[in-house]
């Protein structure tokens, strides 16, 4: 919704915080700066002793990430923040709007697309019975990463995904932005809308849609 307003009225007031006022155009630039900063924040993983219960606790995760020692000086390198990016962004969204990422997904994406029961971060209690169960991968388990390596530290042992992890009700119901539960139809509908192929629903402006085709950063992950 912000992107649509940026394209149609970039000089219009967007937010007011104390004496500071931001237009939609300024807010868009700040959001891009924030995204680039978070990608290089140096907190690509939660603490190594993180448990599933920890991962399901939004406040705990945000608190430990805020207190974490960066892997590198923020802004000097970048890396894939697989389990942490969603919490970093989601907490900023919460503090800025008073609404969770799940609320924005529901109100700004799934309701307009008519798939409000099909795409979720945390699945509502009433829909849990519809979720398919995962089956363990046949054969021997995959080799674990070398202890102490970046791959080992990136996803702590206690939260490495497998069928048992994916089938836990607390995991399915929790707002864990690095994951999600959806139907194939729901996923296809979201992607179609992002590409501009759903009449009457414009999630992303044509100008914004061209941005992912370009380079934001270059370097080694």
ZADO-1210 file (C-alpha; in nm, 4 decimals, padded with zeros to 6 digits):
<atoms>
<atom x="00.0000" y="00.0000" z="00.0000" code="UNK" pos="1"/>
<atom x="00.2899" y="00.2324" z="00.0759" code="UNK" pos="2"/>
<atom x="00.4445" y="00.1578" z="-00.2636" code="UNK" pos="3"/>
<atom x="00.1200" y="00.2413" z="-00.4407" code="UNK" pos="4"/>
<atom x="00.1021" y="00.5734" z="-00.2562" code="UNK" pos="5"/>
<atom x="00.4684" y="00.6427" z="-00.3353" code="UNK" pos="6"/>
<atom x="00.4038" y="00.5994" z="-00.7057" code="UNK" pos="7"/>
<atom x="00.0840" y="00.8047" z="-00.7167" code="UNK" pos="8"/>
<atom x="00.1611" y="01.0801" z="-00.4641" code="UNK" pos="9"/>
<atom x="00.5289" y="01.0833" z="-00.3584" code="UNK" pos="10"/>
<atom x="00.5003" y="01.4319" z="-00.2019" code="UNK" pos="11"/>
<atom x="00.1943" y="01.3478" z="00.0087" code="UNK" pos="12"/>
<atom x="00.2426" y="01.3206" z="00.3887" code="UNK" pos="13"/>
<atom x="00.2952" y="00.9592" z="00.4974" code="UNK" pos="14"/>
<atom x="00.3802" y="00.9602" z="00.8679" code="UNK" pos="15"/>
<atom x="00.4260" y="01.2047" z="01.1521" code="UNK" pos="16"/>
<atom x="00.6472" y="01.1346" z="01.4534" code="UNK" pos="17"/>
<atom x="00.6856" y="01.4278" z="01.6891" code="UNK" pos="18"/>
<atom x="00.8259" y="01.7179" z="01.4913" code="UNK" pos="19"/>
<atom x="00.9359" y="01.4974" z="01.2012" code="UNK" pos="20"/>
<atom x="00.7201" y="01.4558" z="00.8925" code="UNK" pos="21"/>
<atom x="00.7903" y="01.2179" z="00.6068" code="UNK" pos="22"/>
<atom x="00.6344" y="01.2093" z="00.2618" code="UNK" pos="23"/>
<atom x="00.5720" y="00.8804" z="00.0850" code="UNK" pos="24"/>
<atom x="00.8753" y="00.9421" z="-00.1343" code="UNK" pos="25"/>
<atom x="01.0998" y="01.0037" z="00.1676" code="UNK" pos="26"/>
<atom x="00.9541" y="00.7025" z="00.3480" code="UNK" pos="27"/>
<atom x="01.0279" y="00.4858" z="00.0452" code="UNK" pos="28"/>
<atom x="01.3915" y="00.5989" z="00.0423" code="UNK" pos="29"/>
<atom x="01.4229" y="00.5356" z="00.4164" code="UNK" pos="30"/>
<atom x="01.2736" y="00.1875" z="00.3731" code="UNK" pos="31"/>
<atom x="01.5299" y="00.1031" z="00.1049" code="UNK" pos="32"/>
<atom x="01.8101" y="00.2272" z="00.3278" code="UNK" pos="33"/>
<atom x="01.6763" y="00.0167" z="00.6139" code="UNK" pos="34"/>
<atom x="01.6553" y="-00.2977" z="00.3998" code="UNK" pos="35"/>
<atom x="02.0150" y="-00.2563" z="00.2889" code="UNK" pos="36"/>
<atom x="02.1251" y="-00.1935" z="00.6469" code="UNK" pos="37"/>
<atom x="01.9493" y="-00.5029" z="00.7818" code="UNK" pos="38"/>
<atom x="02.0971" y="-00.7239" z="00.5108" code="UNK" pos="39"/>
<atom x="02.4405" y="-00.6132" z="00.6315" code="UNK" pos="40"/>
<atom x="02.3484" y="-00.5951" z="01.0015" code="UNK" pos="41"/>
<atom x="02.5840" y="-00.8776" z="01.0955" code="UNK" pos="42"/>
<atom x="02.3224" y="-01.0809" z="01.2855" code="UNK" pos="43"/>
<atom x="02.2561" y="-01.3635" z="01.0371" code="UNK" pos="44"/>
<atom x="02.1676" y="-01.6213" z="01.3027" code="UNK" pos="45"/>
<atom x="02.0020" y="-01.6459" z="01.6429" code="UNK" pos="46"/>
<atom x="02.2080" y="-01.7620" z="01.9437" code="UNK" pos="47"/>
<atom x="02.3500" y="-02.1119" z="01.9049" code="UNK" pos="48"/>
<atom x="02.1476" y="-02.2432" z="02.1990" code="UNK" pos="49"/>
<atom x="01.8125" y="-02.1280" z="02.0545" code="UNK" pos="50"/>
<atom x="01.5321" y="-02.3801" z="02.1072" code="UNK" pos="51"/>
<atom x="01.2066" y="-02.4289" z="01.9190" code="UNK" pos="52"/>
<atom x="01.0233" y="-02.2723" z="02.2124" code="UNK" pos="53"/>
<atom x="01.2498" y="-01.9684" z="02.1822" code="UNK" pos="54"/>
<atom x="01.1855" y="-01.9416" z="01.8091" code="UNK" pos="55"/>
<atom x="00.8096" y="-01.9400" z="01.8706" code="UNK" pos="56"/>
<atom x="00.8406" y="-01.6532" z="02.1205" code="UNK" pos="57"/>
<atom x="00.8458" y="-01.3242" z="01.9260" code="UNK" pos="58"/>
<atom x="00.9517" y="-01.1054" z="02.2180" code="UNK" pos="59"/>
<atom x="01.2313" y="-01.3399" z="02.3210" code="UNK" pos="60"/>
<atom x="01.3708" y="-01.3548" z="01.9671" code="UNK" pos="61"/>
<atom x="01.3691" y="-00.9778" z="01.9235" code="UNK" pos="62"/>
<atom x="01.5339" y="-00.9273" z="02.2618" code="UNK" pos="63"/>
<atom x="01.8172" y="-01.1768" z="02.2006" code="UNK" pos="64"/>
<atom x="01.8812" y="-01.0406" z="01.8515" code="UNK" pos="65"/>
<atom x="01.8970" y="-00.6864" z="01.9897" code="UNK" pos="66"/>
<atom x="02.1567" y="-00.8053" z="02.2423" code="UNK" pos="67"/>
<atom x="02.3529" y="-01.0231" z="01.9968" code="UNK" pos="68"/>
<atom x="02.7142" y="-00.9530" z="01.9088" code="UNK" pos="69"/>
<atom x="02.7355" y="-00.9007" z="01.5295" code="UNK" pos="70"/>
<atom x="02.9385" y="-01.1502" z="01.3271" code="UNK" pos="71"/>
<atom x="03.0968" y="-00.8551" z="01.1474" code="UNK" pos="72"/>
<atom x="03.0951" y="-00.4786" z="01.1786" code="UNK" pos="73"/>
<atom x="02.7510" y="-00.3736" z="01.0555" code="UNK" pos="74"/>
<atom x="02.7626" y="-00.2381" z="00.7029" code="UNK" pos="75"/>
<atom x="03.1014" y="-00.3859" z="00.6121" code="UNK" pos="76"/>
<atom x="02.9759" y="-00.7216" z="00.4776" code="UNK" pos="77"/>
<atom x="02.6467" y="-00.8847" z="00.4019" code="UNK" pos="78"/>
<atom x="02.4968" y="-01.2283" z="00.4405" code="UNK" pos="79"/>
<atom x="02.1740" y="-01.4230" z="00.4243" code="UNK" pos="80"/>
<atom x="01.9873" y="-01.3612" z="00.7507" code="UNK" pos="81"/>
<atom x="01.7742" y="-01.6731" z="00.7097" code="UNK" pos="82"/>
<atom x="01.6175" y="-01.7027" z="01.0550" code="UNK" pos="83"/>
<atom x="01.6604" y="-01.3430" z="01.1710" code="UNK" pos="84"/>
<atom x="01.5642" y="-01.1019" z="00.8918" code="UNK" pos="85"/>
<atom x="01.1902" y="-01.1480" z="00.9463" code="UNK" pos="86"/>
<atom x="01.2164" y="-01.0716" z="01.3176" code="UNK" pos="87"/>
<atom x="01.4290" y="-00.7614" z="01.2518" code="UNK" pos="88"/>
<atom x="01.1868" y="-00.6283" z="00.9912" code="UNK" pos="89"/>
<atom x="00.8765" y="-00.7401" z="01.1771" code="UNK" pos="90"/>
<atom x="00.9750" y="-00.5658" z="01.4990" code="UNK" pos="91"/>
<atom x="01.0381" y="-00.2415" z="01.3109" code="UNK" pos="92"/>
<atom x="00.6985" y="-00.2730" z="01.1419" code="UNK" pos="93"/>
<atom x="00.5360" y="-00.3378" z="01.4789" code="UNK" pos="94"/>
<atom x="00.6989" y="-00.0366" z="01.6413" code="UNK" pos="95"/>
<atom x="00.6187" y="00.1892" z="01.3454" code="UNK" pos="96"/>
<atom x="00.2572" y="00.0815" z="01.2910" code="UNK" pos="97"/>
<atom x="00.1448" y="-00.1070" z="01.6011" code="UNK" pos="98"/>
<atom x="00.0602" y="-00.4022" z="01.3764" code="UNK" pos="99"/>
<atom x="00.2315" y="-00.7372" z="01.3221" code="UNK" pos="100"/>
<atom x="00.3588" y="-00.8757" z="00.9926" code="UNK" pos="101"/>
<atom x="00.0759" y="-01.1291" z="01.0060" code="UNK" pos="102"/>
<atom x="-00.1763" y="-00.8470" z="01.0314" code="UNK" pos="103"/>
<atom x="-00.0261" y="-00.6708" z="00.7274" code="UNK" pos="104"/>
<atom x="-00.0127" y="-00.9961" z="00.5312" code="UNK" pos="105"/>
<atom x="-00.3790" y="-01.0542" z="00.6083" code="UNK" pos="106"/>
<atom x="-00.5084" y="-00.7008" z="00.5475" code="UNK" pos="107"/>
<atom x="-00.2868" y="-00.5881" z="00.2593" code="UNK" pos="108"/>
<atom x="-00.2359" y="-00.9134" z="00.0689" code="UNK" pos="109"/>
<atom x="-00.4545" y="-01.2128" z="00.1419" code="UNK" pos="110"/>
<atom x="-00.7905" y="-01.0372" z="00.1925" code="UNK" pos="111"/>
<atom x="-00.7635" y="-00.8367" z="-00.1331" code="UNK" pos="112"/>
<atom x="-00.6672" y="-01.1593" z="-00.3125" code="UNK" pos="113"/>
<atom x="-00.9476" y="-01.3635" z="-00.1568" code="UNK" pos="114"/>
<atom x="-00.7048" y="-01.6131" z="00.0029" code="UNK" pos="115"/>
<atom x="-00.7273" y="-01.5103" z="00.3675" code="UNK" pos="116"/>
<atom x="-00.7613" y="-01.8762" z="00.4767" code="UNK" pos="117"/>
<atom x="-00.4789" y="-01.9991" z="00.2532" code="UNK" pos="118"/>
<atom x="-00.1582" y="-01.8042" z="00.3295" code="UNK" pos="119"/>
<atom x="-00.0232" y="-01.7470" z="00.6792" code="UNK" pos="120"/>
<atom x="00.2852" y="-01.6919" z="00.8894" code="UNK" pos="121"/>
<atom x="00.1175" y="-01.8316" z="01.2003" code="UNK" pos="122"/>
<atom x="-00.1828" y="-02.0509" z="01.1195" code="UNK" pos="123"/>
<atom x="-00.4966" y="-01.9616" z="01.3217" code="UNK" pos="124"/>
<atom x="-00.6135" y="-02.2275" z="01.5661" code="UNK" pos="125"/>
<atom x="-00.9343" y="-02.2866" z="01.3685" code="UNK" pos="126"/>
<atom x="-00.7363" y="-02.3834" z="01.0565" code="UNK" pos="127"/>
<atom x="-00.4700" y="-02.6072" z="01.2105" code="UNK" pos="128"/>
<atom x="-00.6623" y="-02.9243" z="01.1248" code="UNK" pos="129"/>
<atom x="-00.6266" y="-02.8410" z="00.7525" code="UNK" pos="130"/>
<atom x="-00.2470" y="-02.8405" z="00.7595" code="UNK" pos="131"/>
<atom x="-00.0856" y="-03.1404" z="00.5898" code="UNK" pos="132"/>
<atom x="00.1698" y="-03.3413" z="00.7859" code="UNK" pos="133"/>
<atom x="00.5308" y="-03.3680" z="00.6773" code="UNK" pos="134"/>
<atom x="00.6859" y="-03.7128" z="00.6417" code="UNK" pos="135"/>
<atom x="01.0489" y="-03.7836" z="00.7311" code="UNK" pos="136"/>
<atom x="01.2908" y="-03.7997" z="00.4396" code="UNK" pos="137"/>
<atom x="01.3610" y="-04.1670" z="00.3561" code="UNK" pos="138"/>
<atom x="01.7153" y="-04.2927" z="00.3866" code="UNK" pos="139"/>
<atom x="01.9988" y="-04.1797" z="00.6114" code="UNK" pos="140"/>
<atom x="01.9957" y="-03.8234" z="00.7447" code="UNK" pos="141"/>
<atom x="02.1985" y="-03.5567" z="00.5710" code="UNK" pos="142"/>
<atom x="02.5460" y="-03.4894" z="00.7041" code="UNK" pos="143"/>
<atom x="02.5541" y="-03.2171" z="00.9661" code="UNK" pos="144"/>
<atom x="02.7681" y="-02.9121" z="00.8888" code="UNK" pos="145"/>
<atom x="03.1134" y="-02.8942" z="01.0402" code="UNK" pos="146"/>
<atom x="03.0863" y="-02.7787" z="01.4021" code="UNK" pos="147"/>
<atom x="03.1671" y="-02.4121" z="01.4403" code="UNK" pos="148"/>
<atom x="03.1437" y="-02.3430" z="01.0669" code="UNK" pos="149"/>
<atom x="02.9263" y="-02.0574" z="00.9353" code="UNK" pos="150"/>
<atom x="02.6763" y="-02.3158" z="00.8064" code="UNK" pos="151"/>
<atom x="02.6617" y="-02.4761" z="01.1507" code="UNK" pos="152"/>
<atom x="02.6165" y="-02.1430" z="01.3286" code="UNK" pos="153"/>
<atom x="02.3645" y="-02.0051" z="01.0755" code="UNK" pos="154"/>
<atom x="02.0890" y="-02.2457" z="01.1819" code="UNK" pos="155"/>
<atom x="02.1416" y="-02.3667" z="01.5390" code="UNK" pos="156"/>
<atom x="02.0953" y="-02.7417" z="01.6015" code="UNK" pos="157"/>
<atom x="01.7835" y="-02.6923" z="01.8136" code="UNK" pos="158"/>
<atom x="01.5850" y="-02.5298" z="01.5305" code="UNK" pos="159"/>
<atom x="01.7094" y="-02.7154" z="01.2226" code="UNK" pos="160"/>
<atom x="01.4018" y="-02.8011" z="01.0165" code="UNK" pos="161"/>
<atom x="01.2905" y="-03.1575" z="00.9726" code="UNK" pos="162"/>
<atom x="00.9535" y="-03.3326" z="00.9661" code="UNK" pos="163"/>
<atom x="00.9250" y="-03.3302" z="01.3447" code="UNK" pos="164"/>
<atom x="00.9924" y="-02.9560" z="01.3554" code="UNK" pos="165"/>
<atom x="00.7471" y="-02.8833" z="01.0729" code="UNK" pos="166"/>
<atom x="00.4675" y="-03.0859" z="01.2348" code="UNK" pos="167"/>
<atom x="00.4795" y="-02.9115" z="01.5733" code="UNK" pos="168"/>
<atom x="00.1595" y="-02.7207" z="01.6430" code="UNK" pos="169"/>
<atom x="00.3453" y="-02.4431" z="01.8220" code="UNK" pos="170"/>
<atom x="00.5694" y="-02.3921" z="01.5175" code="UNK" pos="171"/>
<atom x="00.2792" y="-02.3935" z="01.2730" code="UNK" pos="172"/>
<atom x="00.0791" y="-02.1479" z="01.4859" code="UNK" pos="173"/>
<atom x="00.3684" y="-01.9110" z="01.5662" code="UNK" pos="174"/>
<atom x="00.4589" y="-01.5979" z="01.3744" code="UNK" pos="175"/>
<atom x="00.7978" y="-01.7111" z="01.2422" code="UNK" pos="176"/>
<atom x="00.8538" y="-01.4915" z="00.9355" code="UNK" pos="177"/>
<atom x="01.1233" y="-01.7167" z="00.7873" code="UNK" pos="178"/>
<atom x="00.8545" y="-01.9791" z="00.7346" code="UNK" pos="179"/>
<atom x="00.4945" y="-01.9900" z="00.6315" code="UNK" pos="180"/>
<atom x="00.2034" y="-02.2219" z="00.5654" code="UNK" pos="181"/>
<atom x="00.0014" y="-02.1940" z="00.2475" code="UNK" pos="182"/>
<atom x="-00.1928" y="-02.3796" z="-00.0154" code="UNK" pos="183"/>
<atom x="-00.0495" y="-02.4137" z="-00.3652" code="UNK" pos="184"/>
<atom x="-00.3359" y="-02.1984" z="-00.4915" code="UNK" pos="185"/>
<atom x="-00.2629" y="-01.9312" z="-00.2330" code="UNK" pos="186"/>
<atom x="00.1069" y="-01.9194" z="-00.3166" code="UNK" pos="187"/>
<atom x="00.0345" y="-01.9009" z="-00.6892" code="UNK" pos="188"/>
<atom x="-00.2176" y="-01.6219" z="-00.6326" code="UNK" pos="189"/>
<atom x="00.0366" y="-01.4125" z="-00.4365" code="UNK" pos="190"/>
<atom x="00.3041" y="-01.4551" z="-00.7037" code="UNK" pos="191"/>
<atom x="00.0549" y="-01.3752" z="-00.9783" code="UNK" pos="192"/>
<atom x="-00.0425" y="-01.0543" z="-00.7981" code="UNK" pos="193"/>
<atom x="00.3209" y="-00.9542" z="-00.7489" code="UNK" pos="194"/>
<atom x="00.3681" y="-00.9931" z="-01.1245" code="UNK" pos="195"/>
<atom x="00.0592" y="-00.7821" z="-01.1950" code="UNK" pos="196"/>
<atom x="-00.1570" y="-01.0644" z="-01.3278" code="UNK" pos="197"/>
<atom x="-00.4548" y="-01.0348" z="-01.0900" code="UNK" pos="198"/>
<atom x="-00.7102" y="-00.7847" z="-01.2246" code="UNK" pos="199"/>
<atom x="-00.8160" y="-00.5251" z="-00.9717" code="UNK" pos="200"/>
<atom x="-00.5369" y="-00.6045" z="-00.7225" code="UNK" pos="201"/>
<atom x="-00.2173" y="-00.4040" z="-00.7587" code="UNK" pos="202"/>
<atom x="00.0135" y="-00.5145" z="-00.4789" code="UNK" pos="203"/>
<atom x="00.3199" y="-00.3602" z="-00.6416" code="UNK" pos="204"/>
<atom x="00.3455" y="-00.0698" z="-00.8836" code="UNK" pos="205"/>
<atom x="00.5020" y="-00.1333" z="-01.2282" code="UNK" pos="206"/>
<atom x="00.8004" y="00.0835" z="-01.1320" code="UNK" pos="207"/>
<atom x="00.8549" y="-00.1125" z="-00.8098" code="UNK" pos="208"/>
<atom x="00.8117" y="-00.4424" z="-00.9954" code="UNK" pos="209"/>
<atom x="01.1179" y="-00.3624" z="-01.2069" code="UNK" pos="210"/>
<atom x="01.3437" y="-00.3156" z="-00.9024" code="UNK" pos="211"/>
<atom x="01.4091" y="-00.6850" z="-00.8238" code="UNK" pos="212"/>
<atom x="01.5510" y="-00.7304" z="-01.1731" code="UNK" pos="213"/>
<atom x="01.8416" y="-00.4985" z="-01.0879" code="UNK" pos="214"/>
<atom x="02.1371" y="-00.5289" z="-00.8508" code="UNK" pos="215"/>
<atom x="02.1088" y="-00.3885" z="-00.5000" code="UNK" pos="216"/>
<atom x="02.4497" y="-00.5102" z="-00.3846" code="UNK" pos="217"/>
<atom x="02.7381" y="-00.7054" z="-00.5331" code="UNK" pos="218"/>
<atom x="02.9728" y="-00.9256" z="-00.3378" code="UNK" pos="219"/>
<atom x="03.0178" y="-01.2591" z="-00.1651" code="UNK" pos="220"/>
<atom x="02.7541" y="-01.3849" z="00.0782" code="UNK" pos="221"/>
</atoms>
